[in-house]
Amino acid sequence: MSDEAPATAPDPTRRVSEWVAEQLLDRISRGDLVPGQRLPGERQLAEQLNVSRVSVRAALQKLKTQGFLTAVQGGGTRIVSSAGAMDAALTEMVRVKVENLYDLVEIRIALETWAARRAAAHGSDGDIAAIGRIVSVMDKPGRDRTADDFDFHVAIGRAAGSPVYLHILSTIRDTLGQMVEFHHSPPFAEGQEEMMLNHHRAIYEAISRREPDAAAEEIRRHLTWILERYQQIRQARPAGENAPA
């Protein structure tokens, strides 16, 4: 990746709207703008980029046509999160067949070990500190452990610094949320909360020590344990109850 700073003024040989679109795409590619995030208004973008609102409007329309942006009900524009229909279909696949749930966990192992390794190697101090802040409050009374757990995994994705990875997470966001909710409810969580907390601490500590292989191994250990826990619960359930979530 080039260290060259993005252009600060339009190229006079090109349309201003094309330059504006390029600047916004650059922010998306760097992860400054992430799936689901709402863009500033046209006026604010025009002031930031020192161009006319007409040029901003044309750039936004172009990015909508290309599928990077979508209009928000009531006004405004949002970075596309591809959750939508694909996420609903995935959730249903997981619900009706437990083997699909196991596949999803194994895919998470492949994806999240990559993210943890990259976060440890390349994450900024601020991004890694954000992971640590989440871990530090996970065991506090009154905390929403489901939300904290979900935020933990998203924070690792942010620390990995890959817009592609964040888009993949956005695709399965709702399904992941339901999985994490199940992990903190009976019967999955009975007697297991302290162990899960220790797993998260170990993942964070490896990332904060900047040890990519250790970080990948800790998250692999955590997700492998989750897979084994699913299998334990399935074996203990009456016949006919197919999926644990």
N, C-alpha and C positions, 0 to 999 in steps of 0.2 A: 504494500500500500504506500502511495506517495505521501511524503510529509509536506508537500506543497499546500499552502493555504488556499481555500477556495477564492475565486475571483470576487473582488469587492465592487466592481462596476461592470455594466453590460459591455459586451463587445460591439462596437459601433457598426460592424459589418453584418450583424445578425439582428433578428427581431428581439425586442426587449422581452416579450412574453416567453420566448424560447429560453433566454438566459434565466428568467425567473423560475421557470420549470426546472431547469438544470440545478439551480441553487437549492430548490426544495428537495429534489431527488438526492442531491448530495447529503442533505441533512438526514434523509431517510436511510441512505446507505451507511452513514456513520453511526446510526442509532440515536441521533439527537431527537428524531421524531420516530415514535414507535407505534405499532399497530394499536388501533383504538384511541389514540391520542387526538384531541381536537386541535385544529390549527388556529392560530390567531386570526382575527378578522382581516378582511381585505385592507382596511385602512392601516391597521398595525403592520401588516406585511409590507404594504407600500412604503411606509415610513422606515421600516427596518432595511429594506433593500434600495431605498431612494429611487423608486420608480412610481409610475402612475397606477391608480387603482384599475384602470382599464387593462394595463399589462398584467397585473396580478390576476384579474378576473379571467383573462384569456389563458393564462398559465394554469390556473386551477381547473378550468374546463378541459384543457388538454390532459392533465393528470387524471381527471375523472374518467375520461374516455379510455385512457390506458389502463385503468383499474387500480391506480395507486390511491385514489381518494374517493370518498363518497359523501354525498350531501347529508346533513343532519336535519332531522325533522325540527322545524321551528327556526331554521337558519344556521349557517355555518358549515364547516367541512371537517371531516375526520379522516385520519389515515386508515386505510382499509384493514380491518381485521377479518380474516377469512373464516371465522368461526361458522356462522350461518348454517346453511343446510348440511354441509359436510359434518359439522360437529354434531348436529342432531342425529344424522345417520350413524355416526360412530357411536354415540351414546346408546342408540337402540341396538346396534350390533353387540356391544358389550353386555347389555342387559339380557339379551335373549340367549346368549351362548357364552358360557364361562371360558371356553378355550380362547375366545376373542379377547377376553380380559387378560388372560395370561400372555397372549401375544403383545398386547399393549404395554404391559409391564416390561417385557423383554425389549421392546422397542425403546421404552423409556430408559432402560439400562444403557443401551447403545448411545442414545442421544445425550443423556445427562452426564454420563462419564466423560463424553467429549466436552461438554460445557464446563464441567468442574475442572478438568485438566486445563482448558483454555483460560478459565477465570483465574486459576492459580498462577498461570504463566504470564498473563497479559492484563488482568483486571487492574483497574486503577485503585489507588489507596482508598478513595472515596467509595467506590462500588463495593470493595471488600469490607469496609467499615459498615456499610449498610446491611450486609449479610450478618455481621456480628451484632448489630443492634437488634435485629429480629430474633436471633438466637437468645440474646440476653433477657428478653421479656417473655419467652415462650412458656416458662413455668410460673409466671406471676398469676396470682389469684384473679379470677374474673376475665382473663384473656380469652379471646376467641381462638382456640388452638387450630381450628380448621383454617381460618384466615391467615394466621401466622405461618402455618406450614406451607400453604400455597404461596404466600409472599416470599418465603425462603427460597423456593425453587425458582420463582420468577427473578428474584434478586441475583441468583447465580447466573441465570440467562443474561441479565443485564451486564453483569461483570464479565461475562464471556465476550461481550462487545461485538456480537454478530447479529446484524439485522435479520439475516436469513433465519437464524435460530429463533429469534423472537417472533418472526412470522409463523414458524412451525408451531411454537407454543400457542400462539393465538388461535391456530386452527383447531387445536384440541383443548382449548381453555376450559370450556364448560365440562367436558368429560373429566379432565384432570381435577377440576373443582369437586365433582361428585366423588371421585376416587378418594381425594384427601378427606372429604367429609366423612366417608365411610371409615377411614383409618382412625378417626377420633370418636367413633360411636360404638356401642355394643353391637356385636360381640367382639369386633376386631380389637378395640382398645383396652379391653378388660385386662388389667395388670400389665399393660404394655407401654403406657405413656412415658414412663421414665426411660425405658429402653429406646423409644423413638427419639426422645429428647437427646439422649447420649449420642445417638447416630448423627443427629443434626449438628451437635457440638463438634463431633469428630470431623465431619465434612468441612465445617467452617474453619476449624483449627488447621487442617491440612491446606486449605486455600490460603489462609492468612500467613502460613509459613512459606508460601510460594513453592509448594511441593506438588507439581502436577500429577505425578503418578500416584502419590498417596491420596490426593483429593479424588481422583478417579476411582481408586480402590475403595475408599470410604463410601462413596455414593453407590458403587456397585454392591457393596455389602448391605447397605440399607435397602435398596430396591430388591435384591435377592431375598432378603428376609421378608419383605412384604409379599413377594410371590409365594414363599413357603407358608406364610401365615394364611394367605388365601386358600391354599390347598388344605391346610389344617381345618379351617372353618368349613370348607366344602365337605370334607370327610365326616365332620361332626353333624352336618345338617341332614334332616330327613330327605329321603328320595323325592325328587320332583322340584326341589328348590335349586334352580340351576346356577344363578350367578350370585356372588356374595355382595354385590353393590346394587 
